[in-house]
Amino acid sequence: MYTFIIILILIACVLMILTVLAQNPKSGMAANFGASNAVMGVRQTADFLEKFTWGLAIAIVVLSLAATMSIPKGDIDASRSRLESVIEQSATGTQSFETLPMLPTAEEAAAPAESSEAAE
């Protein structure tokens, strides 16, 4: 269910992008809709695009809330337990800077390159 809602959000976002690009009647994609302007009129087309944009914005908000509610409980519990263990380690001081992974220094990063050149 979560994946389905995320796909709906992505579709709504793409539609929102296209709708916003089509809203400028002087240039851009709106020039392609010239025939529809002749039938409905420019004002009615602008009103429709504005209402459609607001509808998509509301849909994205509602779908985002629905996606938050439909996250699988196992994923939430697993991330919560990992977060709690990190907080406990930092609060008790059992995790020190020596146990954290460190980036290599410039000399350490250059050393393997030199040894691989010597091997050739």
Secondary structure in CASP SS format (residue, H / E / C, confidence):
PFRMAT SS
TARGET T0000
AUTHOR 0000-0000-0000
METHOD secondary structure of the structure
MODEL  1
M C 1.00
Y H 1.00
T H 1.00
F H 1.00
I H 1.00
I H 1.00
I H 1.00
L H 1.00
I H 1.00
L H 1.00
I H 1.00
A H 1.00
C H 1.00
V H 1.00
L H 1.00
M H 1.00
I H 1.00
L H 1.00
T H 1.00
V H 1.00
L H 1.00
A H 1.00
Q C 1.00
N C 1.00
P C 1.00
K C 1.00
S C 1.00
G H 1.00
M H 1.00
A H 1.00
A H 1.00
N H 1.00
F H 1.00
G H 1.00
A H 1.00
S H 1.00
N H 1.00
A H 1.00
V H 1.00
M H 1.00
G C 1.00
V H 1.00
R H 1.00
Q H 1.00
T H 1.00
A H 1.00
D H 1.00
F H 1.00
L H 1.00
E H 1.00
K H 1.00
F H 1.00
T H 1.00
W H 1.00
G H 1.00
L H 1.00
A H 1.00
I H 1.00
A H 1.00
I H 1.00
V H 1.00
V H 1.00
L H 1.00
S H 1.00
L H 1.00
A H 1.00
A H 1.00
T H 1.00
M H 1.00
S C 1.00
I C 1.00
P C 1.00
K H 1.00
G H 1.00
D H 1.00
I H 1.00
D H 1.00
A H 1.00
S H 1.00
R H 1.00
S H 1.00
R H 1.00
L H 1.00
E H 1.00
S H 1.00
V H 1.00
I H 1.00
E H 1.00
Q H 1.00
S H 1.00
A H 1.00
T H 1.00
G C 1.00
T C 1.00
Q C 1.00
S C 1.00
F C 1.00
E C 1.00
T C 1.00
L C 1.00
P C 1.00
M C 1.00
L C 1.00
P C 1.00
T C 1.00
A H 1.00
E H 1.00
E H 1.00
A H 1.00
A H 1.00
A H 1.00
P H 1.00
A H 1.00
E H 1.00
S H 1.00
S H 1.00
E H 1.00
A H 1.00
A H 1.00
E C 1.00
END
